[in-house]
Amino acid sequence: MKKCNKKIIPINNIKILSLIKKYKSPLWMYSSETIKKQILKLKKFDIIRFAQKSCSNIHILKLMKRYGTKIDAVSLGEIERALKAGFKKNSNDIVYTSDIIEKNTLKKVIKYNIPINIGSIDMIKKIGKKSKNHKIWIRINPRFGHGHDKKTNTGGKNSKHGIWNTKLALKLIKKYNLNLIGLHMHIGSGVDYTHLKKVCNAMIQEAKKINLQLSYISAGGGLTIPYKKKDKKINIHDYYEIWNKARKKISKNLKCPIKLEIEPGRFLVAESGYLISTIESIKKVKNRIFILVNVGFNELIRPTLYGSYHYISILPQDNRKLNYSKMIDVIIGGPLCESGDIFTQKKNNKIYTIKIPKVKCGDFLIFHDVGAYGASMSSNYNSRPLIPEILIKKNKIIQIRRRQTIQEMLSLEI
Ligand SMILES: *Cc1c(COP(=O)(O)O)cnc(C)c1O
């Protein structure tokens, strides 16, 4: 059982209440200061490339640009988002990473002259036939994996990601005269230092085999954040040093300078995000209490999909004092017609209770650390419109996405 106590939010309760009054619950809220702080932690890396799929709002991308990061795009939609946010074509600003490339994406990637991080042999053939000398990376499957969940494990024989047969890839790269500029490995989300050394060694070995003058290596993403109080923070210094050693070795082996990239998603945005919801029903079911709020897994799918934990806090509607010495055990659920619409569930879908102070309908329930894979994974399931996103910039409050209307949602079909 997890205890619900106070965790700091970048703005005070009164301000959140006035924000809710203005923009209405439910809503997403982000703190730009937290994002800035996280970026600064990685400043030793030559290039920080934000994996935008974790939080793809154009205004978040603009912030990233202002703070000096480059951007990873995994679809044509994400490329267009990046361009809208001010990242440049004909440059190293955007890299397209995928295991496939569809016709329309291929056309645009060539037109915009955007480097491609290649994850399959078929992609090499497609780009090779259409765009000689195109700048490419290869994403290597090091033939082993890791990750916080089976569904986010991105290496080994059960992974669809990356290139298994680098020898064949190299042959084709030469055949088509493609310009190989970098090697990339992204091995699931989570950091374990012994495992990391294995990844770095694999990178060194692959670079040796390829034996071409490269410009970059990328450590991929996967840096975690402490979702639970007992979760350890990662030691960025150690993480960097392990990779930096690999970089130096590769640079020596290939006799050329190598820049070290990192490609975080979660690490930069997770802690900046909050999902504010309203308690709509306090429901007794036999001896259990279900707290039902006005957001479901159509907004935040991580608990349902991965059994992810999110810290939850309560904001009373009238700013009255809550009694934290008298807690109740509750299950938190959403409005969806779907039994899996429960926020307090584990990986095996087992439901658990958390302790919260006594609440009333109309009080606000806040999910913490939802900046990554929150809004960007949300959907219209149960025909619920997308909810607003609000950015807190020091003392400024900016709406960066308005609420979708039901008419807008239906318009595609009318
Ligand atoms: C998803 C993804 C990332 C970001 O992963 P995080 O765990 O959010 O850091 C980085 N690189 C690639 C290729 C990805 O697919």
The ligand as an ORCA input file, in Angstrom:
! r2SCAN-3c Opt
* xyz 0 1
  C      11.424      6.091    -27.291
  C      12.777      6.337    -27.767
  C      13.659      7.141    -27.038
  C      13.305      7.744    -25.705
  O      13.161      6.809    -24.715
  P      13.018      7.297    -23.192
  O      12.895      6.047    -22.428
  O      11.809      8.138    -23.115
  O      14.256      8.059    -22.890
  C      14.889      7.385    -27.572
  N      15.258      6.872    -28.754
  C      14.443      6.097    -29.488
  C      14.891      5.579    -30.784
  C      13.181      5.796    -29.012
  O      12.393      5.007    -29.735
*
